[in-house]
């Protein structure tokens, strides 16, 4: 699998960083915090891996210890942040599927963003902080790969590191199942609901649903696979004491490719860890990079750049409707923004007959933190 390293990986990692951020502006305008955090985590992970693959190409020298301290925490945070963002997307989709009325309020928007921020930012930060309990030493450096955290393979590591992506994936699958059930039971009402709101379309809703389902399908099996690799590559060590786990904590282990590439399970785990974030970025772009709102923004960006060189878009021909000259004047039409998912406040009807409508791993010599 050495062919998956340089220069192939840096190229795809940088492209993943770019394409993950392309839809970000119009998602920010629409207050879609869950999708925004998904893009940010995916882009940040791709950029992190891109830098590592460039700096440590053909060497395992500890050039930048401070950067490695930051890099391994980005890896650990993204391994939880990307599934957590998918959870927020599924949660929002379920709230939309079971809603009966739409009320756009600033308070509702702020509350939704706050909840998503707690799940997608504060929770990963807490998980990263807990990694210190099972972090055997400062970090490892693998030639052609870069910085990786070292998680001591003990039973507490399963609860503090390995299990989180699977737990988040299971919670997301529950929300996804509830959304599908709500849509199935209230198909006619839900279709009418989408048609009556110009700020939300069936296409946009189902693209997000497809993204969330894809992430669920990938997260749970991959998390299970990494747990298996951790137990198969190296036996689980007993937890003796804090001092034993953190003995000589400041040391940095350096592994040339001739050494680590001979361990097949380690190679599989490392390559899977690196490529999964690139796949996440491209999957998101596949769902949202070619949508109608994306093409509209591409056109705006193209003509903005073209105007710098003196090229202007053709002016549309204006046709005057003579009948309109005799009509009474109308007030200006107010159209909703081209955002994807507005914030929904549920106003339940009194009728009771209708039912309510990842990631990245990091790998070390002994185990791959999830």
C-alpha positions in Angstrom: 0.0 0.0 0.0 3.0 2.3 -0.3 1.6 3.6 -3.6 -1.2 5.3 -1.6 1.4 7.7 0.0 3.3 10.4 -1.9 2.4 12.1 -4.3 -1.1 10.6 -4.6 -2.2 11.3 -1.0 -1.1 14.9 -0.7 -3.0 15.7 -4.0 -6.2 14.2 -2.9 -5.9 15.5 0.7 -5.5 19.1 -0.6 -8.4 18.6 -3.1 -10.5 17.3 -0.2 -9.7 20.4 1.8 -10.8 22.7 -1.0 -14.0 20.9 -2.1 -15.2 20.5 1.5 -15.2 24.2 2.0 -16.8 25.2 -1.4 -20.4 24.9 -0.1 -19.6 26.5 3.2 -20.6 30.1 2.4 -24.3 29.4 1.5 -24.7 26.9 4.4 -23.5 29.6 6.8 -26.0 32.0 5.4 -28.7 29.4 6.0 -27.6 28.8 9.6 -27.1 25.1 8.8 -24.7 24.6 11.7 -24.6 20.8 11.5 -23.5 20.7 7.9 -21.1 23.6 8.5 -19.4 21.7 11.3 -19.2 18.6 9.1 -17.4 20.6 6.4 -15.1 22.3 8.9 -14.0 19.1 10.5 -13.5 17.3 7.2 -11.6 20.2 5.7 -9.4 20.7 8.8 -8.6 16.9 8.8 -7.6 16.9 5.1 -5.4 20.0 5.6 -3.8 18.4 8.7 -3.0 15.2 6.8 -1.8 17.1 3.8 0.7 19.1 5.8 1.9 15.9 7.6 2.3 14.0 4.3 4.5 16.9 2.8 6.7 17.5 5.9 7.4 13.9 6.6 7.9 12.6 3.1 10.9 10.2 3.1 11.8 11.1 6.7 10.7 10.5 10.3 12.6 13.4 11.9 10.9 15.4 14.7 11.0 18.7 12.8 8.0 20.3 14.5 7.1 19.0 17.9 4.6 21.8 18.6 2.8 21.1 15.3 2.6 17.4 16.2 1.0 18.2 19.5 -1.6 20.2 17.6 -1.9 17.7 14.8 -2.7 14.7 16.9 -5.4 16.6 18.7 -7.0 17.5 15.4 -7.0 13.8 14.5 -8.6 12.8 17.8 -11.1 15.6 17.7 -12.1 14.8 14.1 -12.7 11.2 14.9 -15.6 12.3 17.1 -16.4 15.7 15.4 -17.4 14.2 12.0 -19.8 11.6 13.4 -21.1 14.3 15.8 -21.8 16.6 12.9 -23.7 13.8 11.2 -25.7 13.3 14.4 -26.7 17.0 14.3 -27.8 16.7 10.7 -29.9 13.6 11.5 -31.4 15.4 14.5 -32.3 18.4 12.4 -33.9 16.2 9.7 -36.0 14.5 12.3 -37.2 17.8 13.7 -38.2 18.8 10.2 -39.9 15.5 9.5 -42.2 15.7 12.5 -43.0 19.4 12.3 -46.4 20.8 11.5 -45.7 24.5 11.1 -42.7 26.7 10.4 -41.8 29.7 12.5 -38.4 31.3 11.7 -37.2 33.1 14.8 -33.8 34.5 15.7 -34.1 32.8 19.1 -34.8 29.5 17.5 -31.8 29.9 15.2 -29.5 30.7 18.1 -30.8 27.8 20.1 -30.2 25.3 17.3 -26.7 26.7 16.6 -25.9 26.5 20.3 -27.0 22.9 20.6 -25.0 21.9 17.5 -22.0 23.7 18.8 -22.1 21.9 22.1 -22.3 18.5 20.2 -19.8 19.3 17.4 -17.2 21.4 19.3 -17.4 21.1 23.0 -18.0 17.4 23.1 -15.0 16.6 20.8 -12.8 18.9 22.9 -13.9 17.0 26.1 -13.1 13.6 24.4 -9.6 15.0 23.3 -8.9 16.0 26.9 -9.9 12.5 28.1 -7.4 10.9 25.7 -4.6 12.0 28.1 -5.7 9.4 30.5 -4.7 6.6 28.1 -2.0 8.4 26.1 1.2 6.5 26.6 3.6 9.1 25.5 3.8 12.4 23.6 3.3 11.2 20.0 4.7 9.0 17.3 6.2 9.9 13.9 5.8 7.6 10.9 7.9 8.2 7.8 5.7 9.3 4.8 2.7 9.6 7.2 3.6 12.2 9.9 2.4 12.7 13.5 0.2 10.1 15.2 -1.0 9.9 18.8 0.0 6.9 20.9 -3.0 5.4 22.9 -2.0 2.7 25.3 -4.0 -0.4 24.5 -5.8 -0.9 27.8 -9.4 -1.5 28.8 -10.1 2.1 29.7 -9.0 3.1 26.2 -12.0 1.3 24.8 -14.4 3.5 26.9 -12.5 6.7 26.5 -11.4 6.5 22.9 -12.6 3.6 20.8 -16.3 3.5 21.6 -17.3 7.1 20.9 -17.7 6.9 17.1 -19.8 3.7 17.5 -22.0 5.3 20.2 -22.6 8.4 18.1 -23.3 6.4 15.0 -25.9 4.3 16.9 -27.7 7.5 18.2 -27.6 8.9 14.6 -29.1 5.7 13.3 -32.0 6.1 15.8 -32.7 9.6 14.6 -32.4 8.5 11.0 -34.9 5.6 11.5 -37.3 8.0 13.2 -37.1 10.4 10.3 -37.8 7.6 7.8 -40.7 6.4 9.9 -42.2 9.9 10.2 -41.8 10.4 6.4 -43.5 7.1 5.7 -46.4 7.7 8.0 -47.0 11.3 6.9 -45.9 11.1 3.3 -48.7 13.2 1.9 -48.6 15.9 4.6 -44.8 16.0 4.4 -44.9 16.5 0.6 -47.4 19.3 1.0 -45.3 20.8 3.7 -42.2 20.9 1.4 -44.2 22.3 -1.5 -45.6 25.1 0.7 -42.1 26.4 1.8 -39.8 27.9 -0.8 -36.8 27.9 1.6 -36.9 24.1 1.8 -37.2 21.6 -1.1 -37.5 17.8 -1.2 -34.2 17.7 -3.1 -32.3 19.5 -0.4 -33.9 17.5 2.3 -33.2 14.1 0.8 -29.6 15.1 -0.1 -29.0 15.7 3.6 -30.7 12.5 4.4 -28.6 10.6 2.0 -25.4 12.2 3.4 -26.4 11.3 6.9 -27.3 7.7 6.0 -24.1 7.2 4.2 -22.1 8.4 7.2 -24.1 6.1 9.4 -23.4 3.1 7.1 -19.7 3.9 7.2 -19.2 4.9 10.8 -20.5 1.9 12.7 -18.7 -0.8 10.6 -15.5 1.2 10.5 -15.5 1.8 14.2 -16.1 -1.9 14.8 -13.3 -2.7 12.4 -10.8 -0.4 14.2 -11.8 -1.9 17.6 -11.0 -5.4 16.1 -7.7 -4.2 14.7 -6.7 -2.8 18.1 -7.3 -6.1 19.8 -5.8 -8.2 17.0 -2.6 -6.3 16.4 -1.7 -6.1 20.0 -3.2 -7.8 23.1 -4.9 -5.6 25.6 -2.6 -4.6 28.4 -3.7 -4.5 32.0 -4.1 -1.1 33.6 -1.4 -1.1 36.3 -1.2 2.6 37.4 -1.2 6.1 36.1 2.6 6.2 36.6 3.0 3.1 34.5 0.9 4.3 31.6 2.6 7.8 31.5 6.1 6.7 32.2 8.6 8.8 30.2 5.7 10.6 28.7 7.8 13.2 26.8 9.5 10.7 24.5 8.7 10.7 20.8 8.9 7.4 18.9 10.1 7.6 15.3 9.4 4.8 12.8 10.9 4.6 9.2 8.6 3.2 6.5 10.9 0.1 6.2 9.8 -0.8 9.7 6.2 0.1 10.1 5.2 -1.0 6.5 6.0 -4.6 7.4 3.1 -4.7 9.9 0.1 -5.4 7.6 -2.6 -4.5 10.2 -0.8 -1.3 11.1 -0.6 -0.4 7.4 -4.3 -1.1 6.9 -5.2 1.0 9.9 -3.0 3.9 9.0 -4.2 4.1 5.4 -7.8 3.7 6.4 -7.4 6.5 9.0 -5.9 8.9 6.5 -8.1 8.2 3.5 -11.5 8.1 5.3 -11.4 11.9 5.9 -10.6 12.5 2.2 -13.6 10.3 1.3 -15.8 12.2 3.7 -14.9 15.5 2.0 -15.6 14.2 -1.5 -18.8 12.5 -0.4 -20.1 15.8 0.9 -19.1 17.6 -2.2 -20.8 14.9 -4.4 -24.1 15.6 -2.6 -23.9 19.4 -2.4 -21.3 20.6 -4.9 -23.5 20.1 -8.0 -26.9 21.2 -6.6 -28.8 24.1 -8.0 -27.8 26.5 -5.3 -24.2 25.5 -5.8 -24.3 26.1 -9.6 -25.9 29.4 -9.0 -23.0 30.4 -6.6 -20.4 29.1 -9.1 -21.9 31.4 -11.7 -21.8 34.4 -9.4 -18.1 33.6 -8.5 -17.2 33.1 -12.2 -18.6 36.4 -13.3 -17.1 38.2 -10.3 -13.7 37.0 -11.4 -14.4 37.7 -15.1 -15.3 41.3 -14.3 -11.7 41.8 -13.1 -10.6 41.1 -16.7 -13.3 43.3 -18.2 -15.7 40.4 -19.2 -19.3 41.0 -18.2 -22.3 38.6 -18.3 -24.7 39.1 -21.2 -27.7 41.3 -20.3 -31.0 39.4 -20.4 -33.5 40.8 -22.9 -36.4 42.6 -21.3 -39.9 42.2 -22.7 -42.6 44.7 -21.8 -46.0 43.2 -21.2 -48.5 45.8 -22.4 -51.2 44.4 -20.2 -49.2 45.0 -17.1 -49.3 48.8 -17.8 -53.0 48.8 -16.9 -52.7 46.8 -13.8 -52.6 48.2 -10.3 -49.1 48.4 -8.8 -48.0 45.6 -6.6 -45.7 45.6 -3.6 -42.2 44.1 -3.9 -42.1 40.3 -3.6 -40.0 39.1 -0.7 -38.3 35.8 -1.4 -36.6 33.6 1.2 -32.9 33.2 1.0 -31.4 30.3 -0.9 -30.4 28.5 2.3 -30.8 24.8 2.7 -32.5 24.2 6.0 -34.1 26.9 8.1 -34.7 26.5 11.8 -38.0 24.9 12.5 -40.2 25.4 15.6 -42.7 22.6 16.1 -46.3 23.7 16.6 -48.2 20.5 17.2 -51.7 20.1 15.8 -54.5 19.0 18.0 -55.3 16.1 15.7 -53.8 13.0 17.3 -54.3 10.5 14.5 -51.1 11.5 12.6 -47.9 10.1 13.9 -44.8 12.2 14.2 -43.4 12.3 11.0 -17.3 9.6 9.6 -14.7 10.4 10.9 -11.3 9.9 11.3 -9.2 7.5 13.3 -5.7 7.9 14.4 -3.2 5.0 14.6 -0.2 4.3 16.7 2.1 1.4 17.1 -0.2 -0.5 19.4 -3.6 0.7 18.4 -5.6 3.1 16.3 -7.6 5.6 18.3 -11.0 6.1 17.0 
